[in-house]
Amino acid sequence: MSLPSRLLSRSILLRRLPSLACTSNHDRQYSRNEERRYGRTNWRRYATMGSPLLALSWMVTIKDFFGLEKVQLDKDSVKDKIKQSWLQRKYGEYDNAITVLHEALSEANERKEPMAITRVLDELANTYYQKGDWAEAERCFRDTIQRMVSIHGTKDSDPVFIGISLKLADLLARRGDVDNAETGLTHCLRKQMKTVDAHLAKNSVARGAMVEDRHPIDTKGATHSDPLALFGMCLDAFAHFLITYRDESRLEEADEYMGEVLKISYQIYGSRTAHSVHMANNFGTVCVIKNRYPLAVKYLSYAVERAAHIDECAQLLPSLYCTYAEALFHSERKDEAIEWARRALSLSRSADEKTRKYVSSFLSDLEKETGRRKRFYFF
């Protein structure tokens, strides 16, 4: 049993969180055997349809929780530059955001304000990270952590430290340093588990089934949910890491972690929220990309069953159904795959032209591969 698994087995979190069953109905190329078995259709391009969902994360929920102390001065030009960089990042203008942040860094250095310098370095690291400039992102993250520890006295159990460490682990894995990446993830998981254990022991007081809060965030707010959300982020990062970089011997472990992620999502938001759908879809999509089809079917089926009842997910259904259809196809459930692809086509009639063409092409290719009569679709 791995270290994280042993920790999970002992954690009071697993005894406190409600049970949530999840058993419901960056390889880009197939091996030659798969091509002979399934044909030469480039199925991998369909898995990427879920990419808008992959942009979402626990960070959306607890972004302020991870933020370094805000610069407090009124009409502060460094703070204004940081805000400007946020807007540029939002629209994908990463180079412009980096230019502005370097200006802010120079100004913060001239003013000799340690917290402002650290804050700008953190923003630079996140901008490079989103841009995909892994080398610069890693350099800035390491500089930020060094300053946090040596200047600001930040502990390695602090949420800011853990948030940055998760990203550093991802960067290490991307450059091939997989073992050290896992060491970093294990550290994050271990530290945050201790925090959550203490947090729940202090704040979870049983008052009887008739009066106990179903979702404590409704009455206790972010103060209660933030430690849980960060723990969920650690588990989610570890599950994705295992699917992406480890072999089949770690699949059960990844499944275990992702199951706990959905329990935490349920605890914070309830079972019928867009957040749970996003988490399940993201993981299922990665499983499709990595040829882990049984797990893909498991989590994508969880997502499709809930997404249909959530208004926020309506525009995502065509792409979600296509990804689910692909997972079913490669699990030898081809009739079901066709059915879900046709549902996607029906829903796409009210979508944008790009989505309509995508879904139509997906269904056409799927019918060819399954030996169905070729159809033509008009919009």
PyMOL commands that set and color helices and strands:
alter all, ss='L'
color gray80, all
select helices_A, chain A and resi 3-10+13-16+32-38+44-54+58-61+63-66+77-90+94-111+114-131+134-150+159-174+178-203+217-220+222-245+248-269+274-289+293-307+311-329+334-348+353-369
alter helices_A, ss='H'
color red, helices_A
deselect
rebuild
show_as cartoon
